Amino acid sequence: MKQAQGITEQLKAENALEWVGHLGNIRACAREIVNKEIIFA
């Protein structure tokens, strides 16, 4: 997911707050996928 959204270590070094926001979005998406496909299947 990080590669698909273009999140790099360079972004982490240049703009840590934006990097954290992107990772939070990935975490939320992953949680939604798990809930949909495993828990509520």
C-alpha positions in Angstrom: 0.0 0.0 0.0 2.9 2.4 0.7 4.4 1.8 -2.7 1.0 2.3 -4.4 0.5 5.6 -2.7 4.1 6.8 -3.3 5.0 7.0 0.4 8.8 7.0 0.6 11.5 7.5 3.2 12.3 10.8 1.5 8.7 12.0 2.3 9.3 10.9 5.9 12.5 13.0 6.1 11.0 16.0 4.4 7.5 16.2 5.9 7.0 13.8 8.8 3.4 15.1 9.6 2.2 14.3 6.0 3.9 10.9 6.2 2.2 10.0 9.5 -1.2 11.1 7.9 -0.6 8.8 5.0 0.3 5.9 7.3 -2.8 6.5 9.3 -4.9 6.3 6.2 -3.3 3.0 5.2 -3.9 1.6 8.6 -7.6 2.6 8.4 -7.9 1.1 5.0 -6.3 -2.2 6.1 -8.6 -2.3 9.2 -11.6 -1.8 6.9 -10.5 -4.6 4.6 -10.0 -7.0 7.5 -13.4 -6.2 9.0 -15.1 -6.6 5.7 -13.4 -9.8 4.5 -12.7 -11.7 7.7 -14.9 -10.5 10.5 -18.2 -9.7 8.7 -17.9 -12.3 6.0 
